[in-house]
Amino acid sequence: MTQRRSDHGYEKEAEADDLEWEDHVMATVASEVRRRRKELRWSAQDLADRCEEIGYPIPRNVIANMESGRRAVLPLVEVMVLAKALRMSPISLIYPVGYVDEVRQLPYEDPQPAWDAVQWFTGNSPAEDATDHMLDHFLAHDLELRSALAAVESEDYERWKVKTAPNRVQREAAERALARYADQAAKAKRELLHHRDAIREGGGTPPHLPSQLDDVDPPDTDPTEENDL
């Protein structure tokens, strides 16, 4: 669904051409703010109070004007604060999956499924002409980090089973499992190091590693580099 302005605010089920692209984005955000506010049974003043508690006041009349379509601009910082106040993520205000079927990602583009837009916006479906691969490395780093942690934890558990096995059969089974998990952990750590090196080569700073994986980086790597930003 797209949005359109009316005397009573933003309404659904309008043709995409009824709005300029920037109006379409604002209409989608405003409609979702209003929907979520009513879902929480809050007044515009309740929402304004919560924005003030966060540290970035958005007056009640500003919220009312936004929801009714009388406001001409919607700063990104306000989207972030409104999302926090409404207990949701900013992306859910911009592309409210499940509540809006289609959105227009950019000017002159046809409406796209909201879920596809979310994937594009969050970097899970990058643009074909994208040349900044830092986000890709961070996404891959997160996946390998999870794999490495799971493998290390399983390796530690099997090592404990080897030490506490009550008989030879169980001890040998635990030793075989230990060898498998040790191999998985080593592979995951190599992949993790690969992405950490790629992040450094791109001029970025790799995320901090948990203590279970403090052997991933080479010994000569500055352990404080993650905190130098």
C-alpha positions, 0 to 999 in steps of 0.5 A: 500500500502507498499513502496519500494526504487528506484533510484527516491525515495520511490515508492508505491505498492511493496510487504511487503517482499521487505523491512526490517521492519525499512525500511518500516517505514522510507519509509512510513514516507518519502513518506508522507513527500514528498506528503504533502510537494508537496501538500503545494507546498513547496520546500525542502528548504521551509520545512527546513526553517520551521523546523528551525523556530520551533527551530530544524533545519533539513537541506535541504539536509537531507530532500532530502536524506530522501525522496529519500531513501539515509538516513539510520536513521530517529530519532523520534524527526525529525518525530515530528518536520517535522509533526509540520512544515507540519501542521499535526500530527506525527501519520499521518506521521507514519500511513498516513490513506487514503494515504496508505492502509496497514502498518507493525506495527512490525517486522515479522507481516503481513501488517495491515490496516493503521486505525487499526495501528493508533488505536493501536498506540494511545492506542484506541486498546491496545495490548492484553498483555498490563499491563500499564493501565494508558493510559486507565484511561486517555482516560476514564477520558477525556470521563467522563470529557466531559460528566460531563461538558455537564451535569453541563452546562445543569444543570446550564441552566435549573436552570436559566430557573427555575428562569426566567420561566414566568409561573408555567407550564414552571417552573415545566418543567424546574425543572424536566429537572434540576433534570435529569441533576443534576442526570447526573452530579452527576453520571458523577462526580462519574465516573470522581473521580473513574478514578482520584483515579485510576490514583493516585493509579497508581502513576500518576497525574490526569489532571487539572480540570476546575473550573466548576468541582472543587468539584469533588476531596475530600476537603483534596486533594491537589489542586496543585498536578496537577502542581507538575510534 
